[in-house]
Amino acid sequence: MRCGRGLVGDGRVEGEVVVVKHRLSFLGEVDPVKGTLYDGREIKDKILIIKGVRGSTVGAYVIYGLRYYNNAPKAIVVMEEVDPIVLSGCVMASIPLVDRVGSLEVRDGDVVAIEFKGKEACLTPRGPT
């Protein structure tokens, strides 16, 4: 189990993960209309786990676009500290957001549960799908 800051969301979220091992730019590396990453992997209804973020202010609108086009992930988990742009995008799109969880030993297809407890959120691996 790993815990971090629960920035957006409450309760419990469980789902299959998609892992990006580098800093993700939502502008150019995420297609909100298709709900895919730059490499074609789907993020709709998945838990998107990323090392960190990079990019511009447009990233918030890309995240909002994921919700608008019904392609939003169940949650976004950032291993490092998230930036205000991604935070504002998740607030606008009502996408649960956790950061500062550190390095995670999960792979695409694994299932994790996220339990929000006040300002903390803890991730528990459930194994592969």
C-alpha positions as CSV (number, residue, x, y, z in Angstrom):
1,M,0.0,0.0,0.0
2,R,1.2,3.5,-0.9
3,C,-0.4,6.7,0.3
4,G,-0.2,10.3,-1.1
5,R,-2.2,13.5,-1.2
6,G,-5.8,13.0,-2.1
7,L,-6.4,16.3,-4.0
8,V,-9.7,15.6,-5.8
9,G,-12.2,13.0,-4.9
10,D,-13.5,11.0,-2.0
11,G,-14.7,7.5,-1.3
12,R,-13.2,4.6,-3.2
13,V,-12.1,4.0,-6.8
14,E,-10.9,0.7,-8.3
15,G,-9.8,-0.1,-11.7
16,E,-7.2,-1.3,-14.2
17,V,-4.2,0.9,-14.6
18,V,-2.3,2.4,-17.5
19,V,1.2,3.5,-16.6
20,V,3.3,6.2,-18.2
21,K,6.9,6.1,-16.9
22,H,7.8,9.6,-18.0
23,R,6.4,13.1,-17.4
24,L,3.3,13.4,-19.5
25,S,2.2,16.4,-21.4
26,F,-1.6,16.4,-21.7
27,L,-1.3,18.7,-24.7
28,G,0.0,16.5,-27.6
29,E,0.2,13.2,-25.7
30,V,-3.4,12.7,-24.8
31,D,-6.3,12.7,-27.3
32,P,-9.5,13.7,-25.5
33,V,-11.7,12.8,-28.4
34,K,-10.5,9.2,-28.7
35,G,-9.6,8.8,-25.0
36,T,-6.1,7.6,-25.9
37,L,-2.4,8.3,-25.1
38,Y,0.1,9.2,-27.8
39,D,1.0,5.5,-28.2
40,G,-2.7,4.4,-28.7
41,R,-3.4,3.0,-25.2
42,E,-6.9,3.7,-24.0
43,I,-7.3,5.6,-20.8
44,K,-11.1,5.8,-20.6
45,D,-12.4,4.2,-17.4
46,K,-8.8,3.3,-16.4
47,I,-6.6,4.6,-13.6
48,L,-3.9,6.7,-15.3
49,I,-0.6,6.5,-13.3
50,I,2.1,8.9,-14.5
51,K,5.5,9.8,-13.2
52,G,4.9,13.5,-13.4
53,V,3.5,16.2,-15.7
54,R,4.9,18.7,-18.1
55,G,3.3,21.1,-20.5
56,S,1.2,24.2,-20.9
57,T,-1.9,25.7,-19.5
58,V,-3.9,24.0,-22.2
59,G,-3.5,20.7,-20.3
60,A,-6.4,21.6,-18.0
61,Y,-8.7,21.9,-21.0
62,V,-7.5,18.6,-22.5
63,I,-8.4,16.9,-19.1
64,Y,-11.8,18.7,-19.2
65,G,-12.1,17.5,-22.8
66,L,-11.7,13.9,-21.7
67,R,-14.8,14.3,-19.5
68,Y,-16.7,16.2,-22.2
69,Y,-16.2,13.5,-24.7
70,N,-17.0,10.8,-22.1
71,N,-13.4,9.4,-22.2
72,A,-12.2,10.3,-18.7
73,P,-10.1,8.0,-16.7
74,K,-11.5,6.8,-13.4
75,A,-8.6,8.6,-11.6
76,I,-5.2,10.1,-12.2
77,V,-2.3,9.2,-9.9
78,V,0.9,11.3,-10.1
79,M,4.0,9.7,-8.5
80,E,5.6,13.1,-8.0
81,E,4.0,16.4,-7.2
82,V,1.3,17.5,-9.6
83,D,1.2,21.0,-11.1
84,P,-1.7,23.5,-10.7
85,I,-2.7,23.1,-14.3
86,V,-3.5,19.3,-14.0
87,L,-5.1,20.0,-10.6
88,S,-7.4,22.6,-12.1
89,G,-8.3,20.3,-15.0
90,C,-9.2,17.4,-12.6
91,V,-11.3,19.8,-10.5
92,M,-13.2,21.0,-13.6
93,A,-13.7,17.5,-14.9
94,S,-14.4,15.8,-11.5
95,I,-11.6,13.3,-12.0
96,P,-10.1,11.9,-8.8
97,L,-6.5,13.0,-8.4
98,V,-3.7,11.7,-6.1
99,D,-0.1,12.9,-6.0
100,R,3.1,12.3,-4.1
101,V,2.8,8.5,-3.9
102,G,6.4,7.8,-4.9
103,S,7.5,5.0,-7.2
104,L,4.9,2.3,-7.7
105,E,5.4,-1.3,-8.7
106,V,2.4,-1.6,-11.1
107,R,2.1,-2.4,-14.8
108,D,-0.5,-1.9,-17.4
109,G,-3.4,-4.2,-16.7
110,D,-2.9,-4.4,-12.9
111,V,-5.8,-3.4,-10.8
112,V,-5.5,-1.0,-7.9
113,A,-7.9,0.4,-5.4
114,I,-7.7,4.0,-4.2
115,E,-9.2,4.9,-0.8
116,F,-9.6,8.6,-0.1
117,K,-9.4,9.4,3.6
118,G,-9.6,13.1,4.2
119,K,-6.5,14.7,2.6
120,E,-4.8,11.4,2.2
121,A,-5.4,8.7,-0.5
122,C,-4.0,5.2,-0.3
123,L,-3.4,2.9,-3.3
124,T,-3.6,-0.9,-2.8
125,P,-2.6,-3.2,-5.6
126,R,-5.1,-5.9,-6.4
127,G,-3.0,-7.8,-9.0
128,P,-3.3,-8.2,-12.8
129,T,-6.7,-8.4,-14.5
